[in-house]
Amino acid sequence: MYDFAGWFGSHLSKDSPNARLNAMLGGRFQSHTGPDFALATGSGHHGEDGPVVCVLNGHPHWPDPDLARQAERADPATLFARLYQDEGLEALKRLSGGFSVALYDRDRKEGLLAVDRMGICPLTYAEVPGGVVFCGDLQRLKNHPSISGEIDPQALFAYLYFHMIPAPLSVYRGVRKLLPAQVLRWRDGTVELGFHWQPRFEEAVIPEEELAQMLHRRLREAVARCLENPETTGAFLSGGLDSSTVTGLLGELAPDTAAAFAIGFAAEGYDEMAYARASARHFGVPLHEYYVTPADVVAAVPEIAARYDEPFGNASAIPGYYCARLAREHGKTCLLAGDGGDELFAGNARYAKQKLFSLYHRIPSALRRILIEPLADLGAGLPVAGKLKRYVDQAGLPMPERMESYNFLHRTPLTEIFESDFLAAVDPDWPIEHLRTIYHGPQEASMLKRMLWLDWKITLADNDLRKVNRACDLAGMAVRYPMLENPVVDLAASVPDRLLMRGLELRSFYRRAFRDFLAPITLKKSKHGFGLPFGLWLRTDPKLQALAYDSLGSTHLKGIVRADYLNRLKEAHAGEHASYYGVMIWVLMMWVQWAEHHPAERTFPPATP
């Protein structure tokens, strides 16, 4: 997925184009080079048609049957180069699945970069003297002599806010990541950014039962497209709606070879193996299990930190890695993942919570101002009235800021968390501004659809997909995402809000659509996934404590986070809310572990240009 590099522009360095590409890719590759471009890939598709040279990376699909047949007879990159000449950017709409593409048009002397709709296949780039240099992997891009490798303090602040670094930022100053569905065009030394796709949140006017049948059909077709080799393909199985659906469809399509893989935890409130077992029994699919231990976490943290190209703070990368490794040990080389269902079909608890807050604004403003808000203020210190006060205060916040009210960086003054020089080097409002820009992007969309759109960009592209991709890569496993195939995404965008959520019920439409397919216990299950009980284990496991607390004392936090904040964080974790405060300890630990494996220059405050 990451073996992909090139540049547009002349005289990017004194080295030959092949030497620069070899430095970035670190091995054998196929390449096209010219006076204004170089394109190379180690394992992707590589071709040309007429004046257009193209590399196509990842695992693209062609939903159109005629194009799928053509792709069987011709190299997909060559086919795409031919389509691009006829259709321009519209050709990108012909592709589904995860892909990144780079092409150069010799006649127009124009270069183009693009990534898939959902951001499955990443692409990083940097504007450098003479042009643009790009690569699928950030660490490989850093090998280019024009990249300084200096840590961007704004990106580090964003990491501590989001627990990952959202596109377009990257951990390195001057290096950017393409957003999902984003296009970069380079011509005459000028870079222009745009998008090849935006969702159309236009509610379907067809009956619910017909929509449900369409969803069944499209998901089955999506699993079939992702099922390249039935004998070596398995499925992640948490026992939730999406992984169970994918497992069931895999069982139908590959009844003799299907297998599912699940992770458990010996920790109360975290283990969901019973749901995975029930789903596997329901579909008659063999289930392979592994229970992650604190010792596994200690062993995997350095490996995970070393493999991710940026600091990454989602702790469920650990169970994801062990699940992929389990599948590899049982002869599988590819896993089907259910990621995306909650973000497509309204399954996250915050959707119901924000809907509840929005009801407050349906009360006449005079009644709120004259009666409700004064009562809330008077009873702020009382148990029941205090809840009313908290509700009123949160309901008064605008969207999407309201969803971040529990963020660590909003619950404590920033001056008590960060050192003054670091804080002076960043814009603390950037994360909220970034969320606002995405949230308000769709035209005339409902609050629910805006939240879904925000999660497509942030929760999926910047977090979950990055987590699963890298965890599988570390285990030597490929991964496919049937839920994120174009026809499924398009259908989800058309489902009316009243069907997606009935009242405050999450996943209403999806549950009703699959009520005759999924096990009854699955339909009743609430969302959980592969959550890691790190905060609980940190209290009792000496080796895990040593790893975490040694990290909190690292020089990689000096000049960034205040020592007294770290001490208060450890004290708070020892109190009643171990799981909550354990999250921030994990995030800080993973920054330190990443920094130890990725030596870099950093300057706080930033150097003067």
LUMFIMAR-162759 format. One record per residue (C-alpha): residue in three letters; x, y, z. Coordinates in steps of 0.25 Angstrom, whole numbers, plus 5000, padded with zeros to 4 digits. Layout:
<pts>
ALAXYZ/...
</pts>
This chain:
<pts>
MET500050005000/TYR501150105003/ASP502250064992/PHE501950184984/ALA502750314981/GLY503150424971/TRP503250564968/PHE502750674959/GLY503750784955/SER505150814950/HIS506450804957/LEU505950764970/SER507350724974/LYS508750684967/ASP508450534969/SER507850464957/PRO506350434958/ASN506550284960/ALA507550314972/ARG506450404978/LEU505350304976/ASN506250194982/ALA506550274994/MET505050294997/LEU504550154993/GLY505850084999/GLY505849964989/ARG505449914975/PHE504449994967/GLN503850014954/SER503950164949/HIS503650264938/THR504450384938/GLY504550504929/PRO505050654929/ASP503850694938/PHE503450574946/ALA503750434952/LEU502750334956/ALA503150204963/THR502450084970/GLY503049964976/SER501749874976/GLY500649954970/HIS500149964956/HIS500950044946/GLY500650084932/GLU500450184921/ASP499450214910/GLY499850324900/PRO500450444907/VAL499950404921/VAL500850324930/CYS500150274942/VAL500450194955/LEU499250134963/ASN499450084977/GLY498650014987/HIS497449914984/PRO496549984974/HIS495249924969/TRP494449954957/PRO492949954961/ASP492549964946/PRO492549824940/ASP493049864927/LEU494249934933/ALA494549814942/ARG494549724930/GLN495549824923/ALA496449824935/GLU496549674935/ARG497149694921/ALA497949814923/ASP498849874934/PRO497949954943/ALA498850074942/THR498850074927/LEU497350064927/PHE497250184937/ALA498250264928/ARG497350244916/LEU496050284924/TYR496750404929/GLN497050454915/ASP495550444912/GLU494850484925/GLY495950564933/LEU495650564948/GLU494250494945/ALA495150364943/LEU495450364958/LYS493950334961/ARG494050204953/LEU494950144964/SER494550084977/GLY495250034989/GLY496650084994/PHE497550144984/SER498550264982/VAL498850304968/ALA499950394962/LEU500050424947/TYR500750524938/ASP500150574925/ARG501350604916/ASP500550684906/ARG499950774917/LYS501250774925/GLU500250744937/GLY500450654949/LEU499250604957/LEU499150534971/ALA497950474977/VAL497450384988/ASP496150304989/ARG494850354995/MET495050305009/GLY496550325011/ILE496850175011/CYS498150195004/PRO498950305009/LEU499850405001/THR500850505006/TYR501450624999/ALA502350745001/GLU502550864992/VAL504050884991/PRO504950974982/GLY504650934968/GLY503350854970/VAL502650754978/VAL503150624984/PHE502150514989/CYS502150374995/GLY501150275001/ASP501950275014/LEU502350395022/GLN503650335027/ARG504050295013/LEU503750435008/LYS504650495019/ASN505850425012/HIS505750525001/PRO506850635003/SER505950745002/ILE505150705014/SER505750755027/GLY505050655037/GLU504750765047/ILE503550735056/ASP502450825054/PRO501950875068/GLN500550905062/ALA500450765058/LEU500950715072/PHE499850805078/ALA498850745069/TYR499250605073/LEU499050635088/TYR497750685084/PHE497250575075/HIS498150465079/MET498650455064/ILE499050565054/PRO497850595045/ALA498150625030/PRO498550725024/LEU499650735036/SER500750635037/VAL501750625049/TYR502850685040/ARG502850835037/GLY502550865022/VAL502050725019/ARG500550705017/LYS499550595015/LEU498450585005/LEU497050585011/PRO496050475006/ALA495650494992/GLN496650614990/VAL497350644977/LEU498650724975/ARG498950774962/TRP500350834958/ARG500650914946/ASP501651024943/GLY502151014957/THR500751044963/VAL500050954973/GLU498550944972/LEU497650864982/GLY496250814980/PHE495350694982/HIS494950594972/TRP493650554980/GLN492750604991/PRO491550534996/ARG490150564992/PHE489250565005/GLU487950554997/GLU486950475004/ALA486350354996/VAL484850354994/ILE484750204992/PRO484150115003/GLU485050065014/GLU484849925011/GLU485449954997/LEU486550025003/ALA486849905012/GLN486849815000/MET487849904993/LEU488749905005/HIS488749755005/ARG489149744991/ARG490149854991/LEU490849795003/ARG490849654998/GLU491449704985/ALA492549794993/VAL492949665000/ALA493049594987/ARG493949694981/CYS494849694993/LEU494949544993/GLU496149524984/ASN496549394989/PRO495549324997/GLU496549215003/THR497449325009/THR496349425014/GLY495749435027/ALA494949535035/PHE495149625048/LEU494049595057/SER493749675070/GLY492249625070/GLY491649755066/LEU490749795055/ASP491749815044/SER492849715047/SER491749615048/THR491049655035/VAL492349645028/THR492649505034/GLY491349455031/LEU491449495016/LEU492849435015/GLY492249305021/GLU491249305009/LEU492249344998/ALA493349245003/PRO492649145012/ASP493849045011/THR494949135015/ALA494349255023/ALA494949285037/ALA494749395047/PHE495749445057/ALA495449515070/ILE496149575082/GLY495749565097/PHE496249635110/ALA496249575124/ALA495649705129/GLU494249735134/GLY493449815124/TYR494449805113/ASP494349655108/GLU493249635097/MET493749495093/ALA492349445096/TYR491749525085/ALA492749485075/ARG492549335078/ALA491049355077/SER491149425063/ALA492149315058/ARG491149205063/HIS490049275056/PHE490749275043/GLY491449145044/VAL492849215042/PRO494049155050/LEU494549255061/HIS495949275065/GLU496149345078/TYR497349415085/TYR497349485099/VAL498249605100/THR499049615113/PRO499749735119/ALA501049665115/ASP500649665101/VAL500449815102/VAL501849835107/ALA502349755096/ALA501549825085/VAL501649965089/PRO503149985083/GLU502749915071/ILE501449985068/ALA502150125071/ALA503350085061/ARG502450045050/TYR501450165050/ASP502050275042/GLU501450385051/PRO501150375066/PHE499850305068/GLY499050295081/ASN497850195078/ALA498150085088/SER497249985080/ALA498449975070/ILE498949875080/PRO497849775079/GLY497649805064/TYR499149755063/TYR498949635071/CYS497649595063/ALA498349615050/ARG499549535055/LEU498649425059/ALA498049415045/ARG499449405039/GLU499749295048/HIS498549215043/GLY498949235028/LYS498149365024/THR498849475017/CYS497649575016/LEU496549615026/LEU495249675023/ALA494849785033/GLY493549845037/ASP494049985039/GLY493150095034/GLY491750045038/ASP491550135050/GLU492050255043/LEU491150225031/PHE489850175038/ALA489850265051/GLY490450165061/ASN491250255070/ALA490750295084/ARG491050445081/TYR490050445070/ALA488950415081/LYS489550505091/GLN489650625082/LYS488150605077/LEU487750605092/PHE488450745093/SER487850795080/LEU486450775086/TYR486750885096/HIS486750985085/ARG485350945081/ILE484851005094/PRO484351155092/SER485551245095/ALA484751325105/LEU484451205113/ARG485851165113/ARG486351305117/ILE485251335128/LEU485051205134/ILE486051085131/GLU487351155131/PRO487151235144/LEU486651105151/ALA487951035146/ASP488851145151/LEU488151135165/GLY488250985166/ALA489650975161/GLY490150915174/LEU489050815176/PRO489050665170/VAL487850675161/ALA487850815158/GLY489350805155/LYS489050715144/LEU488050815138/LYS489150925139/ARG490150835132/TYR489150805121/VAL488850945119/ASP490250995118/GLN490650885108/ALA489350905100/GLY489751055099/LEU491051015092/PRO491051025077/MET491350905068/PRO492350845066/GLU493050905078/ARG491950835087/MET492550695084/GLU493950735089/SER493450775103/TYR494150655110/ASN495450675102/PHE496650675112/LEU497150805106/HIS495750875109/ARG495650825123/THR496950885128/PRO497551025125/LEU498551005114/THR499551085122/GLU499450975133/ILE499750865123/PHE500850925113/GLU502150995115/SER502051145111/ASP503051135099/PHE502251015093/LEU500951085095/ALA501451215088/ALA501851135076/VAL500451075073/ASP499051125070/PRO498251065081/ASP496951095073/TRP497451015060/PRO496750885065/ILE495350945066/GLU495551025054/HIS495850895046/LEU494650825052/ARG493750945048/THR494250955034/ILE493950805032/TYR492650805039/HIS492050925031/GLY492550875018/PRO491350795013/GLN490250895007/GLU488850885013/ALA489150765022/SER488550725035/MET489250725048/LEU489350575047/LYS489850565033/ARG490950675037/MET491350585049/LEU491450465040/TRP492250545030/LEU493250595041/ASP493450455045/TRP493750405031/LYS494850505031/ILE495350495045/THR494950365052/LEU495150285039/ALA496150345030/ASP497050405041/ASN496850295052/ASP496150165050/LEU496750135036/ARG498150175040/LYS498050085052/VAL497549965044/ASN498449985032/ARG499749995040/ALA499349885050/CYS499149795039/ASP500449835032/LEU501249805044/ALA500649665044/GLY500849645030/MET499449645026/ALA498649715016/VAL497249775019/ARG496049815011/TYR494749905015/PRO493449855009/MET492649955016/LEU493450065009/GLU493150024995/ASN492550134987/PRO491150074985/VAL491050055000/VAL491450195003/ASP490550254993/LEU489350184998/ALA489650215013/ALA489750365009/SER488350355004/VAL487650295016/PRO486750395023/ASP487050435037/ARG485750385042/LEU486150245037/LEU487650245042/MET487150285056/ARG485750265061/GLY485750355074/LEU487050325081/GLU487250185076/LEU488550165068/ARG488650095055/SER487150085054/PHE487150065039/TYR488249965039/ARG487749875050/ARG486349865043/ALA487049845030/PHE487849725035/ARG486849675046/ASP486649545038/PHE488149525035/LEU488849555048/ALA488749475061/PRO487749535071/ILE488849555082/THR489649635071/LEU488449725068/LYS488349765083/LYS489849785085/SER490349925087/LYS491649975081/HIS492949945087/GLY494049885078/PHE495449855082/GLY495549955093/LEU496849925101/PRO496749925117/PHE498050005118/GLY497650095129/LEU497149975138/TRP498449895135/LEU499350015138/ARG498950005152/THR499349865155/ASP500349825145/PRO501849865149/LYS502449855135/LEU501349935129/GLN501550035140/ALA503050045137/LEU502750065122/ALA501750175124/TYR502350245135/ASP503750245129/SER503150305117/LEU502550415125/GLY503950445130/SER504550445116/THR505350565111/HIS504350565099/LEU503350635107/LYS504350735112/GLY503950875108/ILE502550825103/VAL501750775115/ARG501850825129/ALA502450735140/ASP501350775150/TYR500250735140/LEU500950595138/ASN500950575153/ARG499450615154/LEU499150525143/LYS499750405150/GLU499050445163/ALA497750455156/HIS497950325149/ALA498150255163/GLY496750315167/GLU495350275163/HIS495450285148/ALA496650205143/SER496050175129/TYR495850325126/TYR497250375131/GLY497950255125/VAL497550305111/MET498450425113/ILE499550345119/TRP499550255107/VAL499550375097/LEU500750435104/MET501450305105/MET501250275090/TRP501850405086/VAL503050375094/GLN503150235089/TRP503050285074/ALA504050395076/GLU505050295082/HIS504950215069/HIS504850335059/PRO506050435062/ALA505650565057/GLU506050715058/ARG505050795066/THR505050945070/PHE504151015080/PRO503851125077/PRO503951105062/ALA505151155055/THR505051285048/PRO504751265033/
</pts>
